[in-house]
Amino acid sequence: MKKQQHKQHSNQQQKVTDESATSLSDLVSDDVLAKLKNAKQHLTVAEEKKKEQEKEQRIQERKDREKNKTFEELLEEYGDSGAKY
């Protein structure tokens, strides 16, 4: 008896879920949808700016490390090729 009630309850839940399976754009007004799209666009632009700044920072840090290398580090990196400049 309990199993039948549980199955009936499950079937009712599925019907309710199927009926309420509308898209978000159907449930939200056009104004709110436009604001969400605008916010998404702003976040995307902000994220791209942040990635670009991080890239520039890594490049600058690499240049600074290269500039501040000691003679020993330069010698290890480039070796003693014997070429005269």
C-alpha positions in Angstrom: 0.0 0.0 0.0 2.8 2.4 0.9 4.6 1.6 -2.3 1.6 2.6 -4.4 1.2 5.9 -2.5 4.9 6.6 -3.0 4.6 5.8 -6.8 1.6 8.1 -7.1 3.4 10.8 -5.3 6.4 10.5 -7.6 4.2 10.6 -10.6 2.5 13.7 -9.4 5.9 15.3 -8.8 7.0 14.5 -12.3 3.9 16.0 -13.8 4.4 19.2 -11.8 8.1 19.3 -12.8 7.2 18.8 -16.5 4.6 21.6 -16.4 7.0 23.9 -14.7 9.9 23.1 -17.1 9.7 26.5 -18.9 12.8 28.4 -19.8 14.1 31.2 -17.6 13.4 33.8 -20.3 9.7 32.9 -20.0 9.7 33.4 -16.3 11.7 36.7 -16.3 10.6 40.0 -17.7 12.4 41.5 -20.7 13.8 44.3 -18.5 15.4 41.9 -16.0 16.7 39.7 -18.8 18.3 42.8 -20.5 19.9 43.8 -17.2 21.3 40.3 -16.7 22.8 40.2 -20.2 24.3 43.7 -19.6 25.8 42.5 -16.3 27.3 39.4 -18.0 28.8 41.6 -20.7 30.4 43.9 -18.1 31.8 40.9 -16.1 33.3 39.4 -19.3 35.0 42.7 -20.1 36.3 43.0 -16.6 37.6 39.5 -16.7 39.4 40.1 -20.0 41.0 43.3 -18.6 42.1 41.4 -15.5 43.7 38.7 -17.6 45.5 41.3 -19.7 46.8 43.1 -16.7 48.1 39.8 -15.2 49.8 39.0 -18.5 51.5 42.5 -18.6 52.5 42.0 -14.9 54.2 38.7 -15.7 56.0 40.2 -18.6 57.2 43.1 -16.5 58.3 40.7 -13.7 60.3 38.6 -16.2 62.0 41.7 -17.6 62.9 42.8 -14.0 64.3 39.4 -13.2 66.4 39.5 -16.4 67.6 43.0 -15.6 68.6 42.1 -12.1 70.6 38.9 -12.9 74.1 38.6 -11.5 77.1 38.0 -13.7 77.2 34.4 -12.4 73.5 33.8 -13.4 74.1 35.3 -16.9 77.2 33.1 -17.3 75.3 30.0 -16.3 72.4 30.8 -18.7 74.5 31.8 -21.8 77.6 29.9 -21.0 81.1 30.6 -22.2 80.7 30.4 -25.9 84.1 32.1 -26.6 82.5 34.6 -29.0 83.9 38.0 -28.7 81.6 41.0 -29.2 
